Amino acid sequence: MTLGDLWFIIDVLFWVGFFVLDGFDLGVGMLHSFLGRTDDERRVLVNAIGPVWDGNEVWLIVAGAVIFASFPSWYATMFSSLYLALVVLLLALIVRGMAFEFTRKSADERWRSAWKWGLTIGSALIPLLVGVALGDLLHGLPINAQHEYTGNFFDLLTPFGLWSGVTMVALCLLMGGTYLTLKTTGELHARIQRATVGIGVVAIVVTFGFMTWLHVGLSTGFVPKPIEALAFMAVIAAAWLAWAGAEGWAFVAAAIGIAGTVGSIFQELYPRVMISSTNSAYNLTVGNTASPSYTLKVMTVVAVVFFPVVLVYQAWGYHVFRKRLSVPRVGGEPPDAGSTPSGSTSPAAAGASGPPPEPATDGHR
């Protein structure tokens, strides 16, 4: 294995990490407008991801940065090809981040509604656009011998790319639903569980279509590879476990499902990193896009030192904010003592005597 191969694997891990870690909070962002019937319920759902959403998005940034540093030719072709789509993605990220901060800054109902839907739509566009981009890498784009994109914006909307985007949205919704069953109590929890089972059925159908297209439509064979079979079985298991009320295992299965689905794209892509639909001789590969050996050696040392620190930091953050949240009762009375694990008082209940709590963002960490 060359250093180029190693850094391809590392970059895949960051893409998988982004969809596993940010996937559930993107799902929560999409679901909160529909599952929360009152302002208090929507605040509880947003607070469930308040302490972690911004840290999770860093994985997307690092995934792009790794391509920039380790595969500069791939970065140049990919980001110039997807330039307009990336602008839309950036706007979605900005609007989503602003929605967390500005929703409660005014008593005007129109203001709150605008930011509520900004969070919902922004959270949907992110997995859709990233999924389309990853699907396009495997489907192929018009690239010439100089590794320059020769198509237009509409050439990016390949059928397989669009289905990949829809698949990512469905799997993020499944992860979001299973995560919220771990973070809520009472009637809201029961409503989320019922919705998650329905989302799971949709995710099974969409993922089956994706895996079938991956093999039959792209002519990569009829027998699925182990990672692809594992991903599909995990999605089925997540839906069944959500129905059975095994909340923790349902979340784990959903995470495996989305990780395996993203990993399957890169497994089918390797050793290519971007396929040319113009001529296979123009394909970008690990070998013809990797940085010089010395650059990759320095990056390897840095990764070995700092990557474990990042993992420990994020794990500690999830440990600190692990408790469930409850919707405050009418009149400001706290929920029953048994409504949260170990008799603890939930953050939402703690603020029940005053206005609905602000979303847990950077100031809570």
N, C-alpha and C positions, 0 to 999 in steps of 0.2 A: 504493500500500500504506500503510495506517495503522499507527501504533505498536502498536495492538491486534493487527493481523495479524502484525506482526513478532514480538511476544512469544508469539503462538500457535506460530509456527515455532520459536522458541527453546525453548519448553516441549516441543515434539515432539522436538527434538534431545536434550533431557535424558532423555526417556523412552526414546528409541532408544539413547542412550549407556548408560543403566542396563542395558538388556537385552543390549547387546553386551559391555559390560565385566563386569557382574555375572553375565551369563548363563552364561559358561563356568565360573565358580567355583561357581555354584549347581549346574551340571551335575556338577562334580567332587564336591560334597557329596552329591549323590544317588547317585553311582556308587561312591564309595569303599568302601561296605559290601559291595558285590557283586563288584567287580573285585579288591579286595585280599583275598587268601586268608589272609594272616598279619598279625600286628600290625605287623611291619616294613613290609610292603607298604602297609598302610593309612596308616601314618605318612608314607611317601613321597608318597602321593597327597595327603594333607592338606598336607604341606609345600610341594607344588607351588603352592598358592594362598595359603599362610600370609602372605607379605609384601604381598599385594595385595587380599585379600577385603574388608577393612574400608574401604579407600579407594574400592573399587568401589560399595559400598552407599551412599556419600554421594550418588551421582547420583540415587538414589530420593528421598532427603530433599530435594535441591535441586529436583527435578521438582515435588514437592508444594509447596515454598516459592515457586516461581515462580507457580504457580496462586494461592496465597494473596495474593501481592503484586500480580500483574498482572490477575487475574480473581477478585476477592473474592466476587462473587455465585456464580460457578461453584464456587469452593472451599466456600462455605457449603452449597450444595445437595448437591454431590458427597460431601463428607465426612460430612455428617449422614445422607445416604442410606445410605452404606456403613459406618456407624459400627461395627456389630457385626463385620463382616468385617474392618475395619481393626484392631480389637482382636485378632482371631485372627492377623492379619498381624504385628502388633507382638510378640505372644508368640512367633511363629515366628522373628522376627529376634532376639529376646532369647535364646531357647534355642539358636539356631544360634551366636550369638556366645559364649555360655557354653561350648558344646561344644568350641570351639577351645581354650579356656583350661583346662578342668577335666578333659578326658579322661585326662591323664597324672598327675593329682594323687593317685591312689590305686592301689595294686596289686590291689585287689579287682576280679575279672573282671566282676562284675555292674555295678559302677560304670562301668567302661570301656564295657561293652555298652550301658548306658543312654544315655551321652553319644554313643556312635557312632550309635545310632538317632535320638537327638535331632538330630544334625547332618543325618542323611539325611532325616528327615521334615520338619524345618524348611526344608531347602533345596528340598524339593518343594512345600511349601505356599506359599512366597513367589511363584514364577512362576505357580502355579495361581491364587492369589487376585488378584494384580495383573492377570493375563490375563482373569479373569472380570470384574473392574472395568472394564477397557478395552473389553471386548466389550459390557458393559451400556451404556456411553456411546453406542454406535452402535445397539444393538438397541432401546434405549428403556426407561425406567422410569416408573412412575406418578408424575407431577409435576403439581401444580395451577397455577393462574394466578399464585399468589404464589411460584412456584418452590420449593414445599415438597414433599418426598417423602411420598406418601400410602399407600405399600405397607408390607409387613412384610419380615422377613428372607428368607423363602422366595421373595418376589418378585424378589430379587436373583439367584436361581439360574435365570436365563433359559437356554434351550437354547443359543443362540448364545454367550452369555457363558461357559457351561461348556465349550463346544468351543474357544473362544478360550483359556481357561485350559489345557486339555489340549494345545493347539498350542504354547503357550509352554513348557510342561514338556518336550515332545518336542524342541523346538528347543534348549532349554538343555542337555538330555542330549546332543544332537548336538555342540553347542559344547564341552561338557565332555569328551567323548570325543576330539574332534580336538585339544583343548588338551593332554590328557594324552599323546597320541602325540608331542607336541613336547617333553614334559618327562620322559619315562621311557626306560629302556633294557632290553635283555635280554628274558627270558621275559615279564615283566610288560608290557613294551611290545607284544609280539606278541599277548598276550591282549586288551589294550585295543584294538588295531587291529581284531581280529576282532569284538569287541563293537560298536565304532563303526560298522562296516559294517551290522550288523543294526539298530542304532539309526537309521542313515540311511534304511534302507528304511521303517521305521515313520514317521519324520519326513516322508518324501515322501507317504505315504498320508494322514497327518493334515493336512499343509499343503494338499494337494489338496482335501480335504474343507472346510477353512477357506475357501480361495479360492472354491470353488464356492458355498458357503453365503453368502459375502459378496456374490456377484453375483445368484445365483438366489433364495436364501432371503430376502434383504433387498431384492430388486427394484432393484438398482443397475445392472442391465444384464448382458448376456451376454459382452461383450468385456472382458477384463481390462485394466486400465490398465498402463502401462509398469512402474511400481514393483512391481506385484503379479506381473506376468510375470517380472520380474527376480528377485524373491524366490523364487518357486517353482523357477525354473531354477537358482538358486544352491543351493537345498537338494538338488536332484538332483546337481548338480556336487560338492557336499560329500561325498555318499555315494559317488560314483564315485571321487573323488580319494582318499578314505580307503581304498577297496579297492585303488587303484593304488599306495598308499604315498607319495603326494605330500602329506606331512603339513602343511607350511606353507600350501599353497594350499587344502587341505581346510579348515583353520581359517578362512582368509580367506573362503571360500565360505559356510561356516556362519554367519559374522558378517554377511555381506551378506544371507543368507536371513532371519535373525531381525530385522535392521534393516529390511528391506523389508516384512516381515510386520507389524511394529509401525507402521511408517510408513503402510501401507495403511489401517489402522484410522483414523488421524487424517486421511488424505487424503479418505476417504469421509465423515468426520464434518464437515469444514470446509464452510461457515463456522459451523456449529453446534459447540457444545462439549459439549452434553448434550441428548439427545432425550427428549421427553415422549411416552410411549405413551398418555397420556390425550387429548391434543389437540396437534397440531403447532403451534398458535398459542402454546403454552406452552414451546416449545423454548428452551433457553439458547443464545445465540450469542456470537460474539466481540464484536459491537457492543453487546449489552445487558448484558454482564458485565464489560467492561474497566474498569480503574482510570482515574482522570482523566489527562489528557495530561501534566501536569507530573510526576506519579508515574512514568509510563512513561519520560519523558525522563531522569529521574535514574537509574532502573534501567538504561537503555541505556548511560549513561556508565560506571556501575559495572561492567557486564558487559564492555564493551570493554576496561577496564583490567585486570580480574582473571581473566577467563576464559582468556586465553592463558597466564597464570601457572599455572593449574590444569592445563592440558593439558601444559605443559612438565614440571611436577612429576611427573605420572603417567607420562609417557613415560620420564622418567629412572628412575623406580622399576622399570618393566618391563625397562629396559636393564640395571640392576644385577642383577636376579634372573632373568636370561635363561637360565642354564645348566640342563642336564638333571640329574635326580636318579636315583640308583641304589640298589637294595636291598642292604644289607650282607650279605656271605656268612656262612654259619654258622661260628662260631669267631672272628668279628671280622676275617677277612681282607678287605682292600679289593678291589673289583672290578678287572678288568684295566684297564690304563692307557687302552686304546682305547675303554672303555665310555662315556666322556663326551667331548664335543667338545673338540678341541685338547688332549687328554690331561689335562684338569683334573680335580680331585678333587671329587666331588659332596658336597653338604652331608650327605646321608644316610650316605655312605661315610666321611666324616670322623669321624662319631660312632659308627662300627661297633664300636669296642673297648669301648664302655660300653653303658649302657641305650639303647633306641631313642630317637632325638632328639625333643625337644619340637617341637610345631608351630611354624612360623615365623610369629610374630604381631608385635605392635607392637614388642617388644623387639629384633627383628631388623632394624629399619629405621633 
